[in-house]
Amino acid sequence: MLKIGSYILLFYLAFRLSKHSFEFEKVSRLELIILPLYSTLMFFITMTWSEENIMVPIILLFLSFLVGWLQASKVEFKDEGKEDK
């Protein structure tokens, strides 16, 4: 039951993250922290650690840096003229 709940939560977070990925949207600090932590936690929980599978985290680490760099290269900052809460 825990596994099904984890997949439902993962699907919801992935949908929420990608829903407005190409539009300006104010992002909360909570979202900036929770999504990466949850993804990392789910990876370490579900990964089967063995000598044959050691290349999987290495490849995923490389791909995650590549995707992060591509996403960050298109970031635009907009000044709303408001103080941060």
C-alpha positions as CSV (number, residue, x, y, z in Angstrom):
1,M,0.0,0.0,0.0
2,L,2.9,2.4,0.8
3,K,4.4,1.7,-2.6
4,I,1.1,2.6,-4.4
5,G,0.8,5.8,-2.4
6,S,4.4,6.7,-3.2
7,Y,3.7,6.3,-6.9
8,I,0.5,8.4,-6.7
9,L,2.4,11.2,-4.9
10,L,5.2,11.0,-7.4
11,F,2.8,11.3,-10.3
12,Y,1.0,14.2,-8.7
13,L,4.3,16.1,-8.0
14,A,5.6,15.4,-11.6
15,F,2.3,16.6,-13.1
16,R,2.4,19.7,-10.9
17,L,6.0,20.5,-11.7
18,S,5.6,20.1,-15.5
19,K,2.2,21.8,-15.7
20,H,3.5,25.3,-16.0
21,S,7.1,24.6,-16.9
22,F,7.2,27.1,-19.8
23,E,5.3,29.9,-18.2
24,F,6.2,32.5,-15.6
25,E,5.1,31.4,-12.2
26,K,6.1,32.4,-8.7
27,V,7.7,29.5,-7.0
28,S,7.7,29.1,-3.3
29,R,10.8,28.2,-1.3
30,L,8.9,25.1,-0.1
31,E,8.6,23.8,-3.7
32,L,12.3,24.5,-4.3
33,I,13.3,22.3,-1.4
34,I,10.6,19.6,-1.3
35,L,10.7,18.4,-4.9
36,P,14.4,17.7,-5.1
37,L,14.4,16.1,-1.6
38,Y,11.5,13.9,-2.4
39,S,13.0,12.8,-5.7
40,T,16.3,11.9,-4.0
41,L,14.6,10.1,-1.2
42,M,12.5,8.0,-3.6
43,F,15.6,7.2,-5.6
44,F,17.5,5.9,-2.6
45,I,14.4,3.9,-1.4
46,T,13.6,2.2,-4.7
47,M,17.2,1.7,-6.0
48,T,18.4,-1.9,-5.9
49,W,22.1,-1.5,-4.9
50,S,24.4,-4.1,-6.5
51,E,27.6,-4.0,-8.6
52,E,25.6,-4.5,-11.8
53,N,23.4,-1.4,-11.1
54,I,26.2,1.0,-10.1
55,M,26.2,2.6,-13.6
56,V,22.5,3.6,-13.2
57,P,23.2,6.3,-10.6
58,I,26.2,7.5,-12.5
59,I,24.2,7.9,-15.7
60,L,21.3,9.5,-13.8
61,L,23.6,12.0,-12.1
62,F,25.0,13.0,-15.5
63,L,21.6,13.3,-17.1
64,S,20.2,15.3,-14.1
65,F,23.1,17.8,-14.4
66,L,22.5,18.1,-18.1
67,V,18.7,18.7,-17.7
68,G,19.3,21.1,-14.8
69,W,21.8,23.1,-16.9
70,L,19.4,23.2,-19.9
71,Q,16.5,24.4,-17.7
72,A,18.6,27.0,-16.0
73,S,19.9,28.4,-19.3
74,K,16.4,29.6,-20.1
75,V,15.5,31.1,-16.8
76,E,14.3,34.7,-16.7
77,F,13.9,36.7,-13.6
78,K,11.2,39.3,-13.3
79,D,11.2,42.0,-10.6
80,E,7.8,42.4,-9.2
81,G,8.8,45.3,-7.0
82,K,7.6,43.6,-3.9
83,E,9.5,42.6,-0.8
84,D,10.0,38.9,-0.1
85,K,7.7,37.6,2.7
